[in-house]
Amino acid sequence: MKLQPIAVLESALYVTDLPRAVAFYRDVLGLEPTGHADHRAAFFRCGPGVVILFDADETIRPAAPGKLPVPAHGAKGPGHLCFRASRAEIAEWKAHLEAHGLEIESEFDWPNGARSIYFRDPSGNSLEFAEPKLWNVE
């Protein structure tokens, strides 16, 4: 038997201004906050998984004594996260994002016919809404 992960439980992005990022993901994207870890991270429910926003400067530092022993980690530069949406929902998201003053950086149909739109969060992370058929999942 080949051991293989069955799903992604959490996805992380590294942000430069955690309070601003929290407001964006909560108020613009409508994700449900599920908690936070001091000034280091915020957690959001997204379908069956979780999106974690880490303060990029704080997360590279080791956890304080007595805190959970999560190893220091992080990334530099913009990350990427893609949210699943139907073609109709993508059109609605485009209008919603533009109404919030966000620029749609790119929108197109992939060679397999899947639709995508790309935009940025306040920290410059590349966000996408795409149809599941982009990756042949439904």
C-alpha positions in Angstrom: 0.0 0.0 0.0 1.3 3.4 -0.9 0.9 6.0 1.8 -0.4 9.3 0.4 -2.0 12.5 1.9 -5.8 12.7 1.2 -6.3 16.4 1.4 -4.8 19.8 2.3 -5.9 20.7 5.8 -4.3 24.2 6.0 -2.8 26.7 3.6 -0.6 29.6 4.7 0.2 33.0 3.4 2.7 35.4 4.9 1.6 39.0 5.4 3.3 42.3 6.2 0.4 43.9 8.2 -1.6 41.2 10.1 -4.5 43.5 11.3 -4.9 44.9 7.7 -4.8 41.4 6.3 -7.3 40.1 8.8 -9.7 42.9 7.8 -9.3 42.1 4.1 -9.9 38.3 4.4 -12.8 38.8 6.8 -14.5 41.8 5.4 -13.8 41.6 1.6 -13.4 37.8 1.1 -15.9 36.9 3.8 -13.8 34.2 5.4 -14.9 33.2 8.9 -12.2 34.0 11.6 -11.6 31.0 13.8 -8.9 32.4 16.1 -5.5 33.9 16.3 -2.1 33.2 17.9 -1.1 36.4 19.6 0.3 38.9 17.1 1.8 36.1 15.0 -1.1 34.5 13.1 -4.8 34.5 12.3 -6.9 31.6 11.3 -9.9 31.4 8.9 -12.3 28.7 7.9 -12.5 28.1 4.2 -14.7 25.2 3.3 -13.4 22.0 4.9 -9.9 23.6 5.3 -8.2 26.5 7.0 -6.3 29.6 5.7 -3.6 30.8 8.0 -2.2 34.3 7.8 1.2 34.5 9.4 3.0 37.8 10.2 6.0 37.3 8.0 8.4 39.1 10.4 7.1 37.2 13.5 6.9 33.7 12.1 10.6 33.5 11.2 11.4 33.8 14.9 11.2 30.8 17.2 8.2 30.5 19.5 8.6 32.0 22.9 9.4 29.7 25.8 6.2 28.0 27.1 4.4 28.4 23.8 3.6 25.7 21.3 6.8 24.3 19.8 6.0 25.1 16.2 9.3 25.5 14.3 10.1 29.0 12.8 9.1 29.2 9.2 8.2 31.7 6.5 8.6 32.9 3.0 9.7 36.1 1.3 7.9 37.7 -1.5 4.3 37.2 -2.7 2.7 33.8 -2.2 -0.3 32.4 -4.0 -3.6 30.9 -3.0 -6.5 29.8 -5.3 -10.1 29.6 -4.2 -12.6 27.3 -5.8 -15.5 28.9 -7.6 -18.0 28.2 -10.4 -17.9 30.3 -13.6 -21.0 32.3 -12.4 -19.4 32.8 -8.9 -16.2 34.1 -10.5 -18.2 36.7 -12.4 -19.9 37.7 -9.0 -16.5 37.8 -7.3 -15.0 40.0 -10.0 -17.8 42.6 -9.5 -17.5 42.3 -5.7 -13.7 42.8 -5.8 -13.9 45.7 -8.2 -16.6 47.3 -6.0 -14.0 47.2 -3.1 -11.5 49.0 -5.3 -9.4 45.9 -6.1 -7.8 45.5 -9.6 -8.3 42.3 -11.4 -4.8 41.6 -12.6 -5.7 38.9 -15.1 -8.8 37.0 -16.2 -8.8 34.3 -18.8 -9.9 30.8 -19.8 -7.3 28.1 -19.5 -6.7 25.7 -22.5 -9.0 23.1 -20.8 -11.8 25.8 -20.6 -11.5 26.6 -16.8 -12.0 30.3 -15.9 -9.6 32.2 -13.6 -9.3 35.7 -12.2 -6.3 37.0 -10.3 -5.9 39.8 -7.8 -3.7 40.8 -4.9 -4.3 41.0 -1.1 -2.9 44.0 0.9 0.5 42.3 1.3 0.9 41.6 -2.4 0.0 37.9 -2.3 -1.5 36.6 -5.6 -5.0 35.4 -5.1 -7.1 33.5 -7.6 -10.6 32.3 -8.1 -10.8 29.4 -10.5 -13.2 26.7 -11.6 -12.4 23.2 -10.2 -12.0 21.7 -13.6 -8.7 23.7 -13.9 -7.2 20.7 -12.0 -9.8 18.1 -13.2 -11.5 18.0 -9.8 -15.2 18.5 -9.2 
